[in-house]
């Protein structure tokens, strides 16, 4: 169980081990439930259809697993994509943790309060706010800025309903997202940054089209991803660029 006395590294190890245990012991069952729901509800094969499933692990951590159609596929073929979050109540209120490569994405409770307030959702329960956010987050890519003069590295993460602002902590093990800006609050420079990310995705799509080893389905998805409310999660680091892009599923 995640506790207030754990170090950041201990929390990372706990979250990763717990999520792997879910993948090994629970995902097959959840996928069967998800597939059955799609059939019973006659969900169109081109529908993303995101569903959430709550469970508690042997380590007594509460998790929410989100399952949906893979974003690259035009039609669902029976094998969904998924991600999971766990949460903990501490001195700072509720905090959400999500596996991110070797570290974790951390979402502070204040972020979900701002999300609730700025979109006028009027959702009273913190966990319901969290579910609402992740069900509607879409596919997203984080913009990682160069370190400032004090060595701090900031993140800018466009999502379907706005932007998250965060900061790298614990030597890169944690990316902590602290607040949410709705689309109507974005400054001109922030809108330009989103356009820059969109342009990069489109350039990558062109590259995929010219690459004989690239799949047609992947190219079509990348070409159209910014014509709707969803954002891309398939952008690699820019090795020869002053800025870097990281993914968020």
Secondary structure in CASP SS format (residue, H / E / C, confidence):
PFRMAT SS
TARGET T0000
AUTHOR 0000-0000-0000
METHOD secondary structure of the structure
MODEL  1
X C 1.00
X C 1.00
X C 1.00
X C 1.00
X C 1.00
X C 1.00
X C 1.00
X H 1.00
X H 1.00
X H 1.00
X H 1.00
X H 1.00
X H 1.00
X H 1.00
X H 1.00
X H 1.00
X H 1.00
X H 1.00
X H 1.00
X H 1.00
X H 1.00
X H 1.00
X H 1.00
X H 1.00
X H 1.00
X C 1.00
X H 1.00
X H 1.00
X H 1.00
X H 1.00
X H 1.00
X H 1.00
X H 1.00
X H 1.00
X H 1.00
X H 1.00
X H 1.00
X H 1.00
X H 1.00
X H 1.00
X C 1.00
X C 1.00
X C 1.00
X C 1.00
X C 1.00
X C 1.00
X C 1.00
X C 1.00
X C 1.00
X C 1.00
X E 1.00
X E 1.00
X E 1.00
X E 1.00
X E 1.00
X E 1.00
X C 1.00
X C 1.00
X C 1.00
X C 1.00
X C 1.00
X E 1.00
X E 1.00
X E 1.00
X E 1.00
X E 1.00
X E 1.00
X E 1.00
X C 1.00
X C 1.00
X C 1.00
X C 1.00
X C 1.00
X C 1.00
X C 1.00
X C 1.00
X C 1.00
X C 1.00
X C 1.00
X C 1.00
X E 1.00
X E 1.00
X E 1.00
X E 1.00
X E 1.00
X E 1.00
X E 1.00
X E 1.00
X E 1.00
X E 1.00
X C 1.00
X C 1.00
X E 1.00
X E 1.00
X E 1.00
X E 1.00
X E 1.00
X E 1.00
X E 1.00
X E 1.00
X C 1.00
X C 1.00
X E 1.00
X E 1.00
X E 1.00
X E 1.00
X E 1.00
X E 1.00
X H 1.00
X H 1.00
X H 1.00
X H 1.00
X H 1.00
X H 1.00
X H 1.00
X H 1.00
X H 1.00
X H 1.00
X C 1.00
X C 1.00
X C 1.00
X C 1.00
X C 1.00
X C 1.00
X C 1.00
X H 1.00
X H 1.00
X H 1.00
X H 1.00
X H 1.00
X H 1.00
X H 1.00
X H 1.00
X H 1.00
X H 1.00
X H 1.00
X C 1.00
X C 1.00
X C 1.00
X E 1.00
X E 1.00
X E 1.00
X E 1.00
X E 1.00
X C 1.00
X C 1.00
X C 1.00
X C 1.00
X C 1.00
X C 1.00
X C 1.00
X C 1.00
X C 1.00
X E 1.00
X E 1.00
X E 1.00
X E 1.00
X E 1.00
X E 1.00
X C 1.00
X C 1.00
X E 1.00
X E 1.00
X E 1.00
X E 1.00
X E 1.00
X E 1.00
X E 1.00
X E 1.00
X H 1.00
X H 1.00
X H 1.00
X C 1.00
X E 1.00
X E 1.00
X E 1.00
X E 1.00
X E 1.00
X E 1.00
X E 1.00
X E 1.00
X E 1.00
X H 1.00
X H 1.00
X H 1.00
X C 1.00
X C 1.00
X H 1.00
X H 1.00
X H 1.00
X H 1.00
X H 1.00
X H 1.00
X H 1.00
X H 1.00
X H 1.00
X H 1.00
X H 1.00
X H 1.00
X H 1.00
X H 1.00
X H 1.00
X H 1.00
X H 1.00
X H 1.00
X H 1.00
X H 1.00
X H 1.00
X H 1.00
X H 1.00
X C 1.00
X C 1.00
X C 1.00
X C 1.00
X C 1.00
X H 1.00
X H 1.00
X H 1.00
X H 1.00
X H 1.00
X H 1.00
X H 1.00
X H 1.00
X H 1.00
X H 1.00
X H 1.00
X H 1.00
X C 1.00
X C 1.00
X C 1.00
X C 1.00
X C 1.00
X C 1.00
X C 1.00
X C 1.00
X C 1.00
X C 1.00
X C 1.00
X C 1.00
X C 1.00
X C 1.00
X C 1.00
X C 1.00
X E 1.00
X E 1.00
X E 1.00
X E 1.00
X E 1.00
X C 1.00
END
